[in-house]
Amino acid sequence: MLKVQAGQQGITLLTSSGRAIEGGAFGAATRFWAIVPADAPRQAAQPKPAKAPRTVAEGRVPAADKLAAALSGDSAHAPALEGYQIRWPKPAFDLLKRLASHPDLQPWLVRCNAHGTTTPAKDTREGDSLGTAARRPEWCPGCKAGAAAK
């Protein structure tokens, strides 16, 4: 009868008297097969603990709540253009995403909330960049006039 001793470095095969078998030491990275009798004792599988629901950091508002607030109430943003939906509302600009039913339109639009003008963006990163106060005068005539007046 053999015994198996597991350690940090791997496993060692022992005789029934506890003596190591010559050539019976295997490193942790070694693959090997063993025939295990059907009546051998087995460890019961431990159930995985349930995942805790994700929480929003204190003082932060979830994106879904921001979107809901932007679409309703007294300070609601203007409705999205035909073929688009408001995806990321911001105080000064909105990122509008194309609906799947309108594949011929630009994938993203950036809309200036003060003047209602729009410009296309290839993705949300570019849209966020175009919506900054520094870049809006490049594509929004109202923001350009406001910047020139300052």
N, C-alpha and C positions, 0 to 999 in steps of 0.2 A: 504494500500500500504506500502511496506517495502523498506527501503533503506539499503545499505551496506556501511559501513565505513571501509576502509582498513588502517592499520597502521603497524608499525614495528613489533608488537607482533602477529598480525593476523588480523582477521576481526570481526566486531561487527555489528549485525543486529539492525536497528533503526526503530522506528515507523515513520509515515509520519510527526509527529510533531518534530522528532529529538531525542526522548527519547529512551535510550537503552532498548532493550527487555530482560527481565530476562531469563538467560540461553542462550542468543544469542551471546555470545562471543566465538570465536573459535581461537585456537592457530595456528601459522603458519604451523605446521606440520599436522594439522587436514585435513582429506579428507572429502569432502562433495559433494553432487550432487545438481544441480539446474536445474529447468526447465526454459529455456529461450524462450520467445515468438519469433516467426519467424520474426516479424517486429521490434524487439529490435535493437537499434543502435549498430553498431559494429565498432571496430577499424580496419582500413585497415592494412593489413600485410605489414610490411616494407621489401623491398628487401634487401638481404644481400649484403654488398659491395663486389666488385670483389677482389679476392686475388691478392696481388702484386706478381710478379714473384720473385722467390728466387734469391738472388744475392750472389756473392762470395765476401768475405771480401777483402778489398784493399790489394794488394800485394800477394794474393793467386791465384793459377791457378786451374780451375775446373778439376776434375778427367778425364772427357772426353777429355779435351785438352791435358792433360798429356799423355793419352793413344794414341791419334792421333800423337803427337810429337814422341813418342817412336816407333811407327810403320813406320814412314816416315822420310825423310830428310837424311842429311849426318851422323848424329849420331844415326841412327836407330838401335834398338836392333835386335839381331838375330831372325829369324822367330821362332814361337812356334814349339814344337815337334809335330809329327803326333798324332792327337787325342786331342790336347790341344789348348788353345788360351791364349795370354798374357792378363791377367786380371788387374794386378797391377804392372806396370813397376816402378822400382826403379833404382837409379844410379848404385848400385853395384850388385843388384839381381832383378829377376823378379818372380812374383807369376803367375804360369800358372794354369788355371782352365780346368778341363776335359770337353770335349764336350759331350753333351747328347747322341750323336751317338756312344760313346765308353764307355759303362757302366762298362766294365771289367778293366779299368785303374784306377789308384789312383785318388782321387778327386782333389788333389792339388799337384803341384810340385814347388819346389824352385830351380831356376837356377842361378848359379853364372855367372854373365855377363863377368867376366874376363877370366874364364876358360871353360865355357859351361857345367860344370857338374851339375847334378840335384840330388835332394833328395825328397822323398815324405813328405807331411805334411797333417795332418788330417783336418786343417782349416786355415783360414788366420792369426789368432793370432799366431798359432804355426809357420806358414810360415814366418811371420815377425820376430819372434824370431830366427828361423834358419838362416835367411838371414843377421843377424847382423854380424859385423866384428869379434866379439868375438866368435860367434858360427859357422861361415863358415869353419874354419879349422877342425872342427869335421867331416865334410862330403865331403869337397872339397880338393883333394890332392894338387892342385896348391896353394890354400890359406894356407894349412898346411906347405908346403915347404917355402912359403914366410914368414910365421910367425916364422919358425925355423931359417931363415936367419937373422932375425932382432936381 
